Amino acid sequence: MNAYMRAVHRALAATGLTHLTTRQLAALVDRVEEAIPYAQQLQLLHPGHATTRDRLYAAGLTCARIGLHDDDPEFLDALLQELAHA
């Protein structure tokens, strides 16, 4: 398992999403990877907010607007944190 997949699994554990099937996990990772540039831009635009969900709210956006499901921002934040520490 490479460093990226270890980070994905640690993020899954941190967010309580260890029950996902392989298909669900692949879909989640695809959505999150597509949303990372948006999340990074939101970090620059709204540095005073601690989470992607808060930044989305501050920008007047929904999760769906950047291609995420409602439960995805927490996983996205956890994954970005794990990748930063890798």
N, C-alpha and C positions, 0 to 999 in steps of 0.2 A: 504494500500500500504506500503510495507516495505522500509527500507532505501535505498536498492539497486535500487529498481524501481524508487524511488524519484530521485536518482542520475541520472538514465537513462533519465528520463523526463527532468531534468534540462539540461543535456548534449544535448538532442534533441533540446531544446529551444535555447541553446547557439549556436548551429550549423545550426539552421534554418530548421531542419528536422521534424518539427511538423506535416507535411502532410502525413507521412507514414501510410500505412495500417497496421493492426495487423500482417499480414503475412510478410510484408516488415520489420517491426520493429523486429520481432522474428529472421528473417534471419540476419539482421544487428547485433543484439546483439550476435547471435551465432558466426558470423565471428569475431567480436571484442573480444569476450571471448577467442576464439581460438588463436588470435594474441597477446594477452596481454603478455604471456611469451617472445615472440620475441621482442615486444616493450620494455619490461623491460631490456632484454639483450642488445638491441641497446642503451638504455640509459646509461648502464655501459660502452659500447664500444665507444660511441660518446657523452660524456657529454657536449661538447661545442656546440652542436646543440640543438635548442629550441623545435623542433617539431619532431614527428615521421616521417613525410614526409622528413624532412631535414636529419634525421638520416638514413633513408632508402637510400636516395640519396648518403650520405657519405659512406655508406657500399656497394654501387653499387647494391642495391636490388630494386626490384619493389614492389608495393603494393601486386600484385598477388603472389609474392614469399612467402609472409607470410599469404596468404589467404584473403587478403582484396580487396575490389573494390577501384577504384580510389578516391572516395569521403569519404572513411571510416577513414583515418588517423585523420582527424580533429575531428570526433566524438570520436574516441579512446582517443585522447588527452583530450578532454572535459570530457569524462567519468572518466578517471584516475584522473583528477583534482578534479572533484566532489567527487569521492570516497576518495581522500586524505583529503578532508575537512569534510567528514561525520563522 
